């Protein structure tokens, strides 16, 4: 009787151990599948998303030079029309992240800053200059510098940055939805993320 009882206990223990090992293997398999799925999604959003805009700038350039004190003034001027293509983009291949399978946490360590590119096309009209104050390379450089400053201000005041941010948000939301649906925790820096908008807010806080 004792042999039968001992045999039954051994058999039951074997079944429990086997089931425990099988469950553990299944859990690890599911965890690895989730990890690979998240990594694949991060690769899918790792692309440059760009918002484009077109700006026109009309710039009047004037310069005067006094000769012989204030007796004679040499002038030069130019009317400049600038057509500029502006792009704002995020290179999402630069997203930094860490994965902790044990705690089922993915930590976003870095979100790239927007890349603003201004490509102006200058057309010069009504360029006139006195003999003692001719146009030179410094004048053209000053025009380009001033126009770029003016265009940068226009870009900041426009909706381009907001549009680019919205496109970034739509890409980051895919990461949030996936991690949330798989029961993972998404963290940016040291703070938990409970919505895609939180990622943008935390990014701005880090930048500021």
C-alpha positions as CSV (number, residue, x, y, z in Angstrom):
1,X,0.0,0.0,0.0
2,X,2.8,2.3,0.9
3,X,4.5,1.7,-2.5
4,X,1.3,2.5,-4.3
5,X,0.9,5.7,-2.2
6,X,4.5,6.7,-2.8
7,X,4.1,6.0,-6.5
8,X,1.0,8.2,-6.7
9,X,2.7,11.1,-4.9
10,X,5.7,10.8,-7.3
11,X,3.4,10.7,-10.3
12,X,1.4,13.7,-9.0
13,X,4.6,15.7,-8.3
14,X,5.9,14.8,-11.8
15,X,2.7,16.1,-13.4
16,X,2.8,19.3,-11.3
17,X,6.5,19.9,-12.2
18,X,5.9,19.2,-15.8
19,X,2.9,21.5,-15.9
20,X,4.8,24.3,-14.1
21,X,7.7,24.0,-16.6
22,X,5.3,24.0,-19.5
23,X,3.5,27.1,-18.1
24,X,6.8,28.8,-17.6
25,X,8.0,28.1,-21.1
26,X,4.6,29.3,-22.5
27,X,4.9,32.5,-20.4
28,X,8.5,33.1,-21.7
29,X,7.3,32.5,-25.2
30,X,4.5,34.9,-25.0
31,X,6.8,37.5,-23.4
32,X,9.4,37.1,-26.1
33,X,6.6,37.4,-28.8
34,X,5.4,40.6,-27.1
35,X,8.9,42.0,-27.0
36,X,9.5,41.2,-30.6
37,X,6.2,42.8,-31.6
38,X,7.0,46.0,-29.7
39,X,10.5,46.2,-31.2
40,X,9.0,45.7,-34.7
41,X,6.5,48.5,-34.1
42,X,9.4,50.8,-33.0
43,X,11.1,49.9,-36.3
44,X,8.0,50.6,-38.3
45,X,7.7,54.2,-36.9
46,X,11.4,54.8,-37.4
47,X,11.1,57.0,-40.4
48,X,11.3,60.7,-41.1
49,X,7.9,62.4,-41.0
50,X,7.8,65.8,-42.6
51,X,5.4,68.8,-42.8
52,X,6.0,71.2,-45.7
53,X,5.2,74.8,-46.1
54,X,5.7,77.6,-48.6
55,X,6.5,81.2,-47.6
56,X,7.0,84.4,-49.6
57,X,9.1,87.3,-48.3
58,X,9.5,90.7,-49.9
59,X,12.5,92.5,-48.5
60,X,13.7,96.0,-49.1
61,X,17.4,96.4,-48.6
62,X,18.9,99.9,-48.2
63,X,22.4,101.1,-47.3
64,X,23.8,104.6,-47.1
65,X,27.4,105.7,-46.7
66,X,28.4,109.3,-45.9
67,X,31.4,110.7,-47.8
68,X,33.4,113.8,-46.8
69,X,31.5,114.0,-43.5
70,X,27.8,114.5,-44.3
71,X,28.3,116.5,-47.5
72,X,27.8,113.6,-49.8
73,X,25.8,110.4,-49.4
74,X,26.3,107.3,-51.5
75,X,23.3,105.0,-51.5
76,X,22.4,101.5,-52.6
77,X,19.2,99.5,-52.5
78,X,17.6,96.4,-53.7
79,X,14.1,94.8,-53.8
80,X,14.3,91.2,-53.0
81,X,11.5,88.6,-53.5
82,X,12.1,85.3,-51.7
83,X,10.2,82.1,-52.3
84,X,11.0,79.6,-49.6
85,X,10.2,76.0,-49.1
86,X,10.2,75.0,-45.4
87,X,10.2,71.5,-44.0
88,X,9.8,70.4,-40.4
89,X,10.5,66.7,-39.7
90,X,11.3,64.2,-37.0
91,X,13.8,61.4,-37.7
92,X,12.2,58.7,-35.6
93,X,15.2,56.3,-36.2
94,X,16.7,58.4,-33.4
95,X,14.2,57.4,-30.8
96,X,16.0,55.9,-27.8
97,X,14.4,53.2,-25.8
98,X,15.1,50.4,-23.3
99,X,13.1,47.3,-22.7
100,X,12.8,45.4,-19.4
101,X,11.0,42.1,-20.0
102,X,11.0,41.2,-16.3
103,X,8.8,44.2,-15.3
104,X,7.2,44.4,-18.8
105,X,8.3,48.0,-19.1
106,X,9.5,50.0,-22.1
107,X,11.3,53.2,-21.3
108,X,11.6,55.9,-24.0
109,X,14.9,57.6,-23.3
110,X,14.9,60.1,-26.1
111,X,12.5,61.6,-28.7
112,X,14.3,63.5,-31.4
113,X,13.8,67.3,-31.8
114,X,12.2,68.7,-34.9
115,X,14.5,69.4,-37.8
116,X,13.7,72.7,-39.5
117,X,15.0,73.3,-43.0
118,X,14.5,76.5,-44.9
119,X,15.4,76.6,-48.6
120,X,15.0,80.1,-49.9
121,X,15.2,81.2,-53.6
122,X,16.2,84.8,-54.0
123,X,15.2,87.0,-56.9
124,X,16.7,90.5,-57.0
125,X,14.8,93.5,-58.5
126,X,15.6,97.2,-58.8
127,X,19.2,96.8,-57.7
128,X,20.9,100.3,-57.8
129,X,24.1,101.5,-56.2
130,X,26.2,104.7,-56.4
131,X,29.7,104.5,-57.6
132,X,31.3,105.0,-54.2
133,X,29.0,102.4,-52.5
134,X,28.7,99.4,-54.8
135,X,27.1,96.1,-54.0
136,X,29.4,93.5,-52.7
137,X,29.4,90.0,-51.1
138,X,28.8,91.4,-47.7
139,X,25.6,93.0,-48.9
140,X,24.3,89.7,-50.3
141,X,25.2,87.9,-47.2
142,X,23.5,90.5,-45.0
143,X,20.3,90.1,-47.1
144,X,20.3,86.3,-46.8
145,X,21.0,86.5,-43.1
146,X,18.2,89.0,-42.5
147,X,15.7,87.1,-44.7
148,X,16.5,83.8,-42.9
149,X,15.9,85.4,-39.5
150,X,12.6,86.8,-40.8
151,X,11.5,83.5,-42.3
152,X,12.4,81.6,-39.1
153,X,10.0,84.0,-37.2
154,X,7.3,83.3,-39.7
155,X,7.7,79.6,-39.4
156,X,7.5,79.8,-35.6
157,X,4.3,81.9,-35.8
158,X,2.8,79.5,-38.4
159,X,0.9,76.2,-37.9
160,X,3.8,74.2,-39.4
161,X,5.3,73.1,-36.0
162,X,1.9,72.2,-34.7
163,X,1.1,70.1,-37.8
164,X,4.5,68.4,-37.5
165,X,3.9,67.7,-33.8
166,X,0.5,66.2,-34.6
167,X,2.1,63.8,-37.1
168,X,4.7,62.9,-34.5
169,X,1.9,62.3,-32.0
170,X,0.1,59.9,-34.4
171,X,3.2,57.8,-34.8
172,X,4.0,57.7,-31.0
173,X,0.4,56.8,-30.3
174,X,1.0,53.5,-32.1
175,X,3.6,52.6,-29.5
176,X,1.4,53.6,-26.6
177,X,-1.6,51.6,-27.9
178,X,0.5,48.5,-28.5
179,X,2.2,48.5,-25.2
180,X,-1.0,49.2,-23.4
181,X,-2.9,46.5,-25.2
182,X,-0.2,43.9,-24.3
183,X,-0.2,44.9,-20.6
184,X,3.2,46.6,-20.7
185,X,4.0,49.9,-19.0
186,X,5.3,52.8,-21.1
187,X,7.7,55.3,-19.4
188,X,9.4,58.4,-20.6
189,X,12.3,59.5,-18.5
190,X,11.1,58.6,-15.0
191,X,7.4,59.2,-15.5
192,X,4.7,56.8,-16.6
193,X,2.8,57.6,-19.8
194,X,-0.9,57.2,-19.7
195,X,-1.6,58.8,-23.1
196,X,0.2,59.7,-26.3
197,X,-0.2,63.4,-25.5
198,X,1.8,62.8,-22.3
199,X,4.8,61.8,-24.3
200,X,4.7,65.2,-26.1
201,X,4.2,67.1,-22.9
202,X,7.1,65.3,-21.2
203,X,9.3,65.9,-24.2
204,X,8.6,69.6,-24.0
205,X,9.4,69.6,-20.3
206,X,12.7,67.9,-20.9
207,X,13.6,70.4,-23.6
208,X,12.7,73.4,-21.5
